[in-house]
Amino acid sequence: GLSLDMAQPETKRAIEVDGPFHYLKCNGRRTSENGRTKFKSCLLSKLGWTIVHVPYFEWDALLDVEAQDTYLLTKLRSFGV
């Protein structure tokens, strides 16, 4: 089955925190989402879900709680959440 990090089934909205295992690497560099992550996103989208992804490398680059709050608010607003 599928699992979501945070979900609101009534509105079909979810937040996925994508850690390193959600990405492919080549020569130690992140290249793209792996097949499992892409499939899950595609399937949920076809079922009418809105998924907000929080990639680990974007989150790790934030320096403080204020930056994290701003990041999350911007992400959520960009998806109409």
Order of alpha helices (4+ residues) and beta strands (2+ residues): beta-beta-beta-beta-alpha-beta-alpha-alpha
